[in-house]
Amino acid sequence: MSTVQSAHTLAPAASSTRGQLNGILFVALFAAAVTRLASIPAVAGLGISPLIVGIVAGAVYGNALRHGMPDSWAAGVNFSARKLLRIAVAFFGLRVSLQEIAQVGLSGFTVSVLVVVSTLVIGTWAGMKLMKLDRDTALLTAAGSAICGAAAVLAFESTLQSKPHKSAMAVGSVVLFGTLSMFLYPLALNAGWLHLDTLGAGLFFGGTIHEVAQVVGAASNVSPEATHIATIVKMTRVMLLVPVLLVVGFWISRSRAGSEGAAQGKGKIAVPWFALGFLALVVVNSLHVLPDVATSTINTLDTFALTMAMTALGMETRIAQIREAGPRALATGAILYAWLVGGGLAITLGVERLFG
């Protein structure tokens, strides 16, 4: 009798595991198609990364064709959007080194810190107070503009444990305003509307444009020197993801403890382990203990894992949920964009005078 019961117990477990693996495989195949699509020159030329193509394609599938996917696969999609995401964000640290950050010195670090902190504060305030967004949507939109576009949205989504449609709205802001910057910044500089030297252009582009690919695309229209500076400043902003996530994790834990009341105690501090993993891998990359080929291979695999996570988030996103707060989230992104252009330029000029 016990043997029969044991067989009945194991069968659903095996079926569940198989369904989850099928779901992960499905997301991986979808992400492979997305990666191929993002490599088309017309798409790559716009500075649109596979991550962004992934969430758009995933959302299209999730809303139009989701009934074609077996329900048992949903666990695999959720695994890709949650656990795989955290691992991939940690390995993003191999793209940053302390030596590169040191190359732009105190001026690059100062621009990065001022832009990140001010954008997060302004975005959270404008989103919650002016646009009446919920806290998570406001923070995700602010993080995407302040730090490193879609990758920051993913990291914050994992820390906040927010709904997928909120990440989709934040990524939409990154796509729109980051792409706009890629075309307008070089145009404004070459037309003489921005009076910046090579260092200033690198600081401004790297300090205020959303995605890494967009920074490279914009700065490459100026000069190789400006591109080098802009890329390093941008990666300095990426580096700031760790302390920002730790502060946000502490804030979230305090908020939850406060809402639960004194009877529930103070609660645990939500320390995002993947942020510490990110920091550890920055140190590994800075020590050059891995061969360049290994680092390059891991970064390629990491981009694919992030694309899988973004695709899975897209699949879990529902258009009806976006409609509710979409215009207000976009308006928050527009406010932040105005700040990045105006405030970012003021910060760049001020830092150049201070350290020049």
C-alpha positions in Angstrom: 0.0 0.0 0.0 2.8 2.4 0.9 4.6 1.6 -2.3 1.5 2.5 -4.3 1.1 5.8 -2.4 4.7 6.6 -2.9 4.4 6.0 -6.7 1.4 8.3 -6.8 3.3 11.0 -4.8 6.4 10.8 -7.1 4.4 10.9 -10.4 3.1 14.5 -9.9 6.5 15.7 -8.7 8.2 14.2 -11.8 5.6 15.8 -14.0 6.0 19.1 -12.3 9.8 19.0 -12.7 9.5 18.0 -16.4 7.0 20.9 -16.9 9.4 23.4 -15.3 12.3 22.1 -17.5 10.2 22.4 -20.6 9.2 25.9 -19.6 12.9 26.9 -19.2 13.8 25.3 -22.5 11.0 27.1 -24.2 12.2 30.5 -22.8 15.8 29.6 -23.9 14.7 28.9 -27.4 12.6 32.1 -27.5 15.6 34.1 -26.2 17.8 32.5 -28.9 15.4 33.8 -31.6 15.3 37.2 -29.8 19.1 37.4 -29.8 19.2 36.6 -33.5 16.6 39.3 -34.1 18.5 41.9 -32.0 21.7 41.2 -34.1 20.0 42.4 -37.3 21.9 45.6 -38.3 18.7 47.7 -38.5 17.9 46.8 -34.8 21.5 46.8 -33.5 22.0 50.2 -35.1 19.4 51.7 -32.9 21.3 50.6 -29.8 18.4 48.3 -28.8 19.8 45.4 -26.8 18.5 41.8 -26.8 17.1 42.5 -23.4 14.7 45.1 -24.7 13.8 43.0 -27.8 13.2 40.1 -25.4 10.6 41.9 -23.2 8.7 43.3 -26.2 8.6 39.9 -28.0 7.8 38.1 -24.7 4.9 40.5 -24.0 3.5 40.0 -27.5 3.6 36.3 -27.0 2.2 36.5 -23.5 -0.8 38.5 -24.5 -1.6 37.1 -28.0 -0.5 33.4 -27.8 -0.1 32.4 -24.2 -2.9 29.9 -24.4 -0.7 27.8 -26.7 1.7 27.1 -23.8 0.9 24.2 -21.4 0.1 25.4 -17.9 2.8 23.2 -16.4 5.5 25.3 -18.3 4.6 28.4 -16.2 6.9 27.3 -13.4 9.9 27.3 -15.9 8.9 30.8 -17.1 8.7 32.0 -13.5 12.1 30.4 -12.7 13.7 32.3 -15.6 12.1 35.6 -14.6 13.1 35.3 -10.9 16.0 32.9 -10.0 17.9 32.9 -13.3 17.5 36.7 -13.2 19.3 37.1 -9.9 22.2 34.8 -11.1 22.5 36.8 -14.3 22.6 40.2 -12.5 25.4 38.9 -10.3 27.5 37.9 -13.3 27.0 41.3 -14.8 29.8 42.3 -12.4 32.4 40.8 -14.8 31.8 43.7 -17.2 33.2 46.3 -14.7 36.7 46.7 -13.3 38.1 49.0 -10.7 41.0 49.9 -12.9 38.7 51.2 -15.6 36.7 53.3 -13.1 40.0 54.7 -11.9 40.9 55.9 -15.4 38.2 58.7 -15.3 39.2 59.6 -11.8 37.2 61.6 -9.3 35.4 63.6 -12.0 33.8 60.6 -13.6 32.9 59.1 -10.2 31.4 62.4 -9.0 29.2 62.8 -12.1 28.0 59.2 -11.7 27.1 59.5 -8.1 25.4 62.9 -8.5 23.4 61.7 -11.5 22.3 58.4 -10.0 21.3 59.8 -6.6 19.5 62.8 -7.9 17.6 60.8 -10.6 16.5 58.2 -8.1 15.2 60.8 -5.7 13.5 63.0 -8.4 12.0 59.9 -10.1 10.6 58.4 -6.9 9.2 61.7 -5.8 7.7 62.7 -9.2 6.3 59.2 -9.8 4.6 58.9 -6.4 3.7 62.5 -5.6 3.0 64.0 -9.0 2.0 61.0 -11.1 0.4 59.0 -8.3 2.2 55.8 -9.2 2.7 53.0 -6.7 6.2 52.9 -5.1 7.5 50.0 -7.1 6.6 51.4 -10.5 8.1 54.8 -9.6 11.3 53.1 -8.3 11.7 50.9 -11.3 11.3 53.8 -13.7 13.8 55.9 -11.8 16.3 53.0 -11.6 16.1 52.4 -15.3 16.9 56.1 -16.0 19.5 56.5 -13.2 21.7 53.5 -13.4 21.9 51.1 -16.4 18.6 50.9 -18.2 17.0 47.4 -18.5 19.6 45.7 -16.4 18.8 48.0 -13.4 15.1 47.5 -13.9 15.7 43.7 -13.7 17.8 44.1 -10.5 15.3 46.3 -8.8 12.4 44.1 -9.9 14.1 41.2 -8.2 14.7 43.2 -5.0 11.2 44.7 -4.9 9.5 41.4 -6.0 7.2 43.6 -8.1 4.7 42.6 -10.8 6.1 42.0 -14.3 4.0 44.7 -16.0 5.7 47.3 -13.8 9.1 46.3 -15.2 7.7 46.4 -18.7 6.6 50.0 -18.2 10.0 51.0 -16.8 11.7 49.3 -19.8 9.4 51.2 -22.2 10.7 54.4 -20.7 14.3 53.2 -21.2 13.7 52.3 -24.8 12.0 55.6 -25.8 14.2 58.1 -24.0 17.5 56.2 -24.3 17.0 55.9 -28.1 16.1 59.6 -28.3 19.4 60.4 -26.5 21.4 58.3 -28.9 20.3 60.5 -31.8 19.9 63.9 -30.1 23.1 64.1 -28.1 25.6 63.8 -31.0 23.4 66.1 -33.1 23.3 68.7 -30.4 27.1 68.5 -29.9 28.0 68.6 -33.5 25.6 71.5 -34.2 27.4 73.5 -31.4 24.4 73.6 -29.1 26.4 71.8 -26.4 29.7 73.5 -25.6 31.7 70.4 -24.3 35.2 69.3 -24.9 36.1 65.6 -25.3 36.2 65.0 -21.5 32.9 66.8 -21.0 31.2 64.9 -23.8 32.3 61.6 -22.3 31.2 62.6 -18.9 27.8 63.9 -20.1 27.0 61.0 -22.5 28.2 58.3 -20.0 26.5 60.0 -17.1 23.1 60.5 -18.5 22.2 58.0 -21.3 20.2 55.0 -20.2 21.7 51.8 -21.8 25.4 50.8 -22.3 24.7 50.1 -26.0 23.1 53.5 -26.3 26.0 55.3 -24.7 28.5 53.6 -27.1 26.2 54.3 -30.1 25.9 58.0 -29.2 29.6 58.6 -28.2 30.9 56.8 -31.3 29.5 59.7 -33.4 31.9 62.1 -31.5 35.3 60.5 -31.2 37.0 57.3 -30.0 38.4 59.2 -26.9 34.9 60.4 -26.0 33.5 56.8 -26.5 36.2 55.4 -24.1 35.4 58.0 -21.4 31.7 57.7 -21.8 31.8 53.9 -21.6 33.9 54.0 -18.4 31.6 56.6 -16.8 28.6 54.4 -17.7 30.2 51.4 -16.1 30.8 53.5 -13.0 27.1 54.1 -12.9 26.6 50.3 -13.2 28.9 49.8 -10.3 26.7 52.0 -8.1 23.9 49.4 -8.6 25.3 47.6 -5.5 25.1 50.3 -2.9 21.8 51.5 -4.2 20.3 48.1 -4.0 21.5 47.6 -0.5 20.0 51.0 0.6 16.7 50.1 -1.2 16.7 46.7 0.4 17.1 48.3 3.8 14.4 50.8 3.1 11.9 48.1 1.9 12.6 46.0 5.0 12.0 49.0 7.3 8.7 49.8 5.4 7.5 46.3 5.7 8.3 46.2 9.4 6.5 49.4 9.9 3.4 48.3 8.1 3.3 45.0 10.0 3.3 46.8 13.3 5.4 46.4 16.5 3.8 43.0 17.2 5.6 41.5 14.2 9.0 42.9 15.3 11.5 44.8 13.1 11.7 42.2 10.3 14.7 41.1 8.4 16.8 43.4 6.2 16.3 42.4 2.6 19.9 42.2 1.5 19.9 41.2 -2.2 22.6 38.5 -2.3 23.0 38.9 -6.1 24.2 42.5 -5.5 27.0 41.1 -3.2 27.7 38.5 -5.9 27.9 41.4 -8.5 30.5 43.2 -6.2 32.5 40.0 -5.7 32.7 39.5 -9.5 33.8 43.1 -10.0 36.7 42.3 -7.7 37.4 39.1 -9.6 37.5 41.0 -12.9 39.7 43.6 -11.4 42.3 41.0 -10.3 42.4 39.5 -13.8 42.4 36.0 -12.5 40.2 34.8 -15.4 41.6 34.6 -18.9 40.1 37.2 -21.3 38.5 34.4 -23.4 36.7 33.0 -20.3 35.5 36.5 -19.3 34.2 37.1 -22.8 32.4 33.8 -22.9 30.8 34.2 -19.5 29.6 37.8 -20.5 28.1 36.3 -23.7 26.3 33.6 -21.7 25.2 36.2 -19.1 23.7 38.5 -21.8 21.7 35.4 -23.0 20.6 34.6 -19.4 19.5 38.2 -18.9 17.6 38.0 -22.3 15.9 34.9 -21.0 14.9 36.7 -17.8 13.6 39.7 -19.8 11.7 37.5 -22.2 10.1 35.6 -19.3 9.1 38.9 -17.7 7.5 39.9 -20.9 5.5 36.6 -21.1 4.1 37.3 -17.6 3.2 40.9 -18.5 -0.5 41.7 -19.3 -1.3 44.7 -21.5 -4.4 45.5 -19.4 -2.2 46.1 -16.4 0.0 48.4 -18.4 -2.9 50.5 -19.6 -3.8 51.5 -16.1 -0.6 53.3 -15.3 1.2 53.4 -18.6 0.8 57.1 -19.4 1.7 58.2 -15.9 4.8 56.0 -15.9 5.8 57.4 -19.3 5.3 61.0 -18.0 7.6 60.1 -15.0 10.2 58.9 -17.6 9.8 62.2 -19.5 10.4 64.2 -16.3 13.5 62.2 -15.6 14.7 62.6 -19.1 14.3 66.4 -18.8 16.4 66.2 -15.6 19.0 64.0 -17.2 19.5 66.5 -20.0 19.3 69.7 -18.1 20.5 68.6 -14.7 23.0 66.2 -16.1 24.6 69.0 -18.2 24.8 71.3 -15.2 26.4 68.5 -13.1 28.9 67.8 -15.9 29.9 71.4 -16.3 30.2 72.0 -12.6 32.3 68.9 -12.1 34.6 69.9 -15.0 35.2 73.3 -13.4 35.7 71.8 -10.0 38.3 69.2 -11.1 39.5 70.8 -14.3 
